[in-house]
């Protein structure tokens, strides 16, 4: 089924480029996250969808219909703002029913729908409260209910959880995801929190500080096979090693050592500069200086033991290797010890950009 | 929040200054006026100390009632007009870029440097038959012959609104510029057109600011006595004109004082009623 299409979208504010050359297709009924550091244009992209901004060039299509010039109030999308933007002079009920009143729905239908939505966001009995009487999490739910009142064609969320404390945020992530699965509404969430994006989405769109899309794919695909060093670094923690491809069956020179990688992407010729990305959880650390395939010797610079996991920071002649293990698999090393990091060739992902 | 009560003279010192100021400049003069309003006028002289309510009894005339009603009407009318024009105007200013906002505000504030005399005479010339805007309309072919619009009700309205408008904008500017720009955006994503957004969200969420501004402009225009004399006909003279007349030209200070006190009480009652009506609904108890 068709979804939302971006065709060559550019957005400039004066001389500042906010979004550059975006071509994107968002399938119907999915939960999509726009993920990137601040200033990457992810919020601008969402505002373009909502009709709150006009693209400098390019078209936006919904179900194959051009909506680029349609004003925001005719699009029938639900949006939750970062500041929530609840109307302070209205009660919970009036806030949620706002879009229905604007569409001249009769009072009884409005009340039924409000009750239904309050049930959905688990706030029954709060209809007559004022916004100022609600906690942060409750306001969040009201904002979500308000955006869903008209059964929107698209559900847009602009970092709606960033103001909540960590525990509540994690709960809301699950709740929001399950709500979306129940309703089946195409949802786009903007966030800078990669954990949030991994938790909630079917698809992640990674945007970089160059205001372009770097990669789009399922959370695990992006985590396992980052398209470039930016994505590898931004999504999770990554050990990035710069090296030169020597040739042969995937031999890479990395600061005086040779590392073997299992898969060398097609088109990489001997002598070209590449990067190797290895996830910390794929690296083993053993005590003492050992020799062998993909063994890097170093000194333990720091041990971060947070109970649920152990991270070992290894100083290997100028570059740092971070290894992560479970408490059970914790190697017997202390800060200052000599140790060896083992990088399995299958875990070494080669990046050309 | 400070919960401890101040103890001793030293702790009370900071509130001494506003208390003294209030006493010297407001309470004492008002007390004198209140006292004078019960005194007896001495024909050909000044007044004698007395306690009579004759001055208040003399207020109940058709003339006084008519002038009082007109004064309140013209001030309320100007307040409504200023807010009706000033609110969208200020809203548009707050949506502009910083630099443009400063230019507009400086231009408005510079209007305040003009005295009421200059403003009144400028309007009387602009609305006159010989040199006024009607000549411009004749030249444009919109009118047959130039006419005089001053003095008259609309000339008076123009003059009073001109004086009050900068204050209206300056009072409305802070709450409007603090309005979360996401509120109007949110209402648009919920299906409200820009016009519906303006009335349901911008006006709605700033109700108390609007009421406060209405009261401010109303109280401010109640005191004008110069503009009605220049831009209005005798039937447009406000109570302030009548009081000035009584106090200065007829030397009947006790009667002028009684009028002032009565005028103030009526105005305060009206302000109180407006505040009551404009009060935002109380949240439902839970």
Interface residues (C-beta under 8 A of the other chain):
Chain A: X50 X51 X52 X71 X72 X73 X74 X75 X76 X77 X78 X79 X81 X82 X83 X85 X86 X87 X88 X89 X90 X91 X98 X99 X102 X103 X128 X129 X130 X132 X133 X146 X147 X149 X150 X156
Chain B: X180 X182 X183 X185 X186 X187 X188 X189 X190 X191 X192 X193 X194 X196 X197 X200 X201 X204 X205 X207 X280 X283 X284 X286
